Amino acid sequence: MKSLGPVLTVVAALLALWYAAAVVMNAQWTYDQAERAGTEVTLSELLADTMTQRRPKLPAPHQVLSELKKTVIDTKVTSKRSLVYQASITLGATLTGFLTGTLLGIALAVAVVRSRVMELSVTPWAIISQTIPIVALAPMIVVLSSRIGIEGRLIPKTVIAAYLSYFPVFVSMVKGLRSPDAMQLDLLRTYGAAPGQVFRKLRLPASLPYFFAAMKISMAASLVGVIVAELPTGAVQGLGSRLLIGSQNGQPLMIWAALVVASALGAGLILMVGLLERLLGRMMGVRA
């Protein structure tokens, strides 16, 4: 319980700053309305109005919570207006892209560690691939997939998520597979271990801490990639579509509610990776 004290203090401070920022950013509309009506605005009226505007520049926390209640709890999960339904669409594409990118990153890392030729040929291109802005690449992938006859929006989103997620896994796995020192490698060779045995019994276990650290980054990158991919497609499903619709229709509450759900989804996915890491660590006899 003592550990909750600092956390709650930070949360309270952030909420106070949020409310203060909402008053400052929304005050101009209140003053403009009062000027048109030829009236004066008292402090209490200012505070009340900035907290209840229908289309505020910055919604207050309680307004965002009210929108979340309406779109998460009060709306049926099967409805397209439900953020739970929209989050499930984004989640499916995120996990598909994450798994694809993770497998690709592991395969490239193993190839690079075991082959000098692969290292010289693959690593520079892997680094260069990450210099392309995703906001420029996403529309190209969407258009290209439609041109070659790929129907549906799952594959473009999966490709973009995999593109963002493979690189952290690739770099971390290369570092992890090469982390055993020369003494450990020489010891296994002294025992007559084959290269495959060295890989399974030494290199692979040594790479796990690096691997799970990279998975957390890759999971977050996959989620961001899917949401970004949903924007240029004019998608009608997914959290990206709610952000797009809210922006086009001037609905800041919709945008903020979708952002909160996306953040919660990302936190849940990273927590899931952490739990998987702890579970695997216990199976391998790692002490917490």
C-alpha positions in Angstrom: 0.0 0.0 0.0 2.9 2.4 0.7 4.0 2.1 -2.9 0.6 3.5 -4.0 1.3 6.8 -2.3 3.8 8.2 -4.9 1.7 6.9 -7.8 -1.5 8.5 -6.5 0.4 11.8 -5.9 1.6 11.9 -9.5 -1.8 11.0 -10.8 -3.4 13.8 -8.7 -0.8 16.3 -9.9 -1.4 15.3 -13.5 -5.2 15.7 -13.1 -4.8 19.1 -11.6 -2.6 20.2 -14.4 -5.1 18.8 -16.9 -8.0 20.7 -15.4 -6.0 23.9 -15.3 -5.0 23.5 -18.9 -8.6 22.8 -19.9 -9.7 26.1 -18.3 -6.9 28.1 -20.0 -7.4 26.5 -23.5 -11.2 26.6 -23.4 -11.6 30.1 -21.8 -11.4 32.0 -25.1 -14.6 30.5 -26.5 -16.4 31.5 -23.2 -15.1 35.0 -23.5 -16.1 35.3 -27.1 -19.6 34.1 -26.4 -19.9 36.6 -23.5 -18.6 39.4 -25.7 -21.2 38.7 -28.4 -23.9 38.7 -25.7 -22.5 41.9 -24.2 -22.1 40.4 -20.7 -19.3 39.9 -18.2 -18.0 36.5 -17.2 -17.4 35.7 -13.5 -14.8 33.3 -12.4 -17.4 30.7 -11.4 -19.1 31.0 -14.7 -15.8 30.6 -16.5 -14.9 27.5 -14.6 -18.4 26.0 -15.2 -18.4 26.7 -18.9 -14.9 25.5 -19.6 -15.7 22.2 -18.0 -18.9 21.6 -20.0 -18.3 22.7 -23.6 -19.5 20.3 -26.2 -16.5 20.8 -28.5 -13.7 22.0 -26.2 -10.1 22.5 -27.4 -9.0 20.3 -24.4 -11.7 18.2 -22.8 -11.7 18.0 -19.0 -10.9 14.5 -17.5 -14.6 14.0 -16.4 -15.7 14.7 -19.9 -13.4 12.0 -21.3 -14.6 9.6 -18.6 -18.2 10.4 -19.6 -17.5 9.6 -23.2 -15.7 6.4 -22.3 -18.7 5.3 -20.2 -21.0 6.0 -23.2 -18.8 4.2 -25.7 -17.4 1.4 -23.6 -20.1 0.5 -21.0 -23.4 1.9 -22.2 -22.9 0.8 -25.9 -23.3 -2.9 -26.9 -20.0 -4.6 -27.6 -21.2 -5.7 -31.1 -22.1 -2.1 -32.1 -19.6 -0.2 -34.3 -20.0 2.7 -32.0 -18.5 0.7 -29.2 -14.8 1.4 -28.5 -14.5 -2.2 -27.3 -15.5 -3.4 -30.7 -13.2 -1.0 -32.4 -10.3 -1.9 -30.1 -10.8 -5.6 -30.9 -10.3 -4.8 -34.6 -7.1 -3.0 -33.9 -6.0 -5.7 -31.5 -6.4 -8.4 -34.0 -4.2 -6.6 -36.6 -1.7 -5.6 -33.9 -1.1 -9.2 -32.7 -0.9 -10.5 -36.3 1.6 -7.9 -37.2 3.6 -8.3 -34.0 3.9 -12.1 -34.4 4.9 -11.7 -38.0 7.5 -9.1 -37.2 8.8 -11.0 -34.2 9.3 -14.2 -36.3 11.0 -12.2 -39.0 13.3 -10.5 -36.5 14.3 -13.8 -34.9 15.0 -15.4 -38.3 17.2 -12.5 -39.4 19.0 -12.4 -36.1 19.8 -16.1 -36.2 21.0 -15.9 -39.8 23.2 -12.9 -39.0 24.8 -14.5 -36.0 25.5 -17.7 -37.9 26.7 -16.2 -41.1 29.2 -13.4 -41.7 27.8 -13.0 -45.3 24.3 -12.5 -44.0 25.5 -9.9 -41.4 27.2 -7.8 -44.1 24.3 -8.1 -46.5 21.2 -7.9 -44.2 22.2 -5.5 -41.4 22.8 -2.3 -43.5 19.4 -2.8 -45.2 17.6 -3.4 -41.9 19.0 -0.2 -40.6 18.1 1.8 -43.7 14.6 0.4 -43.6 14.0 2.2 -40.3 14.8 5.6 -41.8 11.6 5.7 -43.9 8.9 7.6 -42.1 5.9 5.4 -41.4 3.5 8.2 -42.2 4.9 8.2 -45.8 5.2 4.4 -46.1 1.7 3.5 -44.8 -0.3 5.1 -47.8 2.2 3.4 -50.2 1.6 0.0 -48.8 -2.2 0.5 -48.8 -2.2 1.7 -52.4 0.2 -1.1 -53.5 -1.8 -3.8 -51.9 -5.0 -2.7 -53.6 -3.2 -2.4 -56.9 -2.1 -6.1 -56.8 -5.5 -7.3 -55.8 -5.2 -7.8 -52.1 -8.7 -7.3 -50.7 -9.4 -6.2 -47.1 -7.5 -4.0 -44.8 -5.9 -6.6 -42.5 -2.9 -7.4 -44.7 -1.8 -3.7 -45.2 -2.1 -3.1 -41.4 -0.2 -6.4 -40.7 2.6 -5.4 -43.0 3.0 -2.0 -41.5 2.9 -3.4 -37.9 5.4 -6.1 -38.8 7.7 -3.5 -40.5 7.8 -1.5 -37.2 8.1 -4.4 -34.9 10.8 -6.6 -36.5 13.7 -4.2 -36.1 13.8 -4.0 -32.2 13.6 -7.8 -32.1 16.3 -8.2 -34.7 18.8 -5.9 -33.1 18.2 -7.2 -29.5 18.4 -10.8 -30.6 21.7 -10.3 -32.4 23.0 -8.7 -29.2 21.6 -11.4 -27.0 22.8 -14.3 -29.1 26.3 -12.8 -29.1 26.3 -12.1 -25.4 28.0 -15.3 -24.1 31.7 -14.6 -23.6 34.6 -16.6 -25.1 35.1 -18.6 -21.9 31.6 -20.0 -22.0 31.9 -20.8 -25.7 35.3 -22.5 -25.2 33.9 -24.6 -22.3 31.1 -26.0 -24.4 33.5 -26.7 -27.3 35.8 -28.5 -24.8 32.9 -30.8 -23.9 32.5 -31.5 -27.6 29.3 -29.6 -28.1 28.1 -29.2 -31.7 27.3 -25.7 -33.1 23.6 -26.5 -32.8 24.0 -27.5 -29.1 25.9 -24.3 -28.4 23.1 -22.4 -29.9 20.3 -24.1 -28.0 22.0 -24.5 -24.6 24.0 -21.2 -24.4 23.2 -18.6 -27.0 19.4 -19.0 -27.0 18.9 -18.9 -23.2 21.3 -15.9 -23.0 19.3 -14.0 -25.5 16.0 -14.2 -23.6 16.4 -11.0 -21.5 17.2 -9.1 -24.6 14.3 -10.7 -26.5 11.6 -9.8 -24.0 12.9 -6.3 -23.6 12.6 -6.0 -27.4 9.2 -7.6 -27.4 7.8 -4.8 -25.2 9.0 -2.2 -27.6 7.8 -4.1 -30.7 4.4 -4.6 -29.2 4.0 -0.9 -28.7 5.4 -0.2 -32.2 2.9 -2.7 -33.7 -0.1 -1.0 -32.1 1.1 2.4 -33.3 1.7 1.0 -36.8 -1.8 -0.4 -37.0 -3.4 2.8 -35.8 -1.4 4.8 -38.3 -2.3 2.4 -41.0 -6.0 2.8 -40.3 -5.8 6.6 -41.0 -4.9 6.7 -44.7 -7.3 3.9 -45.6 -10.3 5.9 -44.6 -11.1 2.9 -42.4 -14.5 2.5 -40.8 -13.2 0.0 -38.2 -10.5 0.2 -35.6 -9.3 2.9 -33.2 -7.6 4.7 -36.0 -11.0 5.2 -37.7 -12.4 6.7 -34.5 -9.5 9.2 -34.4 -10.1 10.0 -38.1 -13.9 10.4 -37.8 -13.5 12.5 -34.6 -11.0 14.8 -36.4 -13.1 15.2 -39.5 -16.3 15.9 -37.6 -14.8 18.1 -34.9 -15.5 15.7 -32.1 -12.6 16.1 -29.6 -14.3 13.9 -27.0 -14.3 11.0 -29.5 -10.6 11.5 -30.2 -9.6 11.6 -26.6 -11.7 8.6 -25.7 -10.1 6.6 -28.5 -6.7 7.7 -27.4 -7.4 6.6 -23.8 -8.6 3.2 -25.0 -5.5 2.9 -27.3 -3.2 3.7 -24.3 -5.0 1.1 -22.1 -4.7 -1.5 -24.9 -1.0 -0.8 -25.3 -0.4 -1.0 -21.5 -2.3 -4.3 -21.4 -0.3 -5.8 -24.2 3.0 -4.8 -22.7 1.8 -6.2 -19.3 1.0 -9.5 -21.1 4.5 -9.7 -22.4 5.9 -9.0 -18.9 3.7 -11.8 -17.5 4.9 -14.2 -20.2 8.5 -13.3 -19.4 8.0 -14.0 -15.7 6.2 -17.3 -16.5 9.0 -18.5 -18.8 11.6 -17.4 -16.3 10.0 -19.5 -13.6 9.9 -22.5 -15.9 13.6 -22.1 -16.5 14.3 -21.7 -12.8 15.1 -18.0 -12.8 14.6 -16.4 -9.3 12.8 -13.1 -9.1 
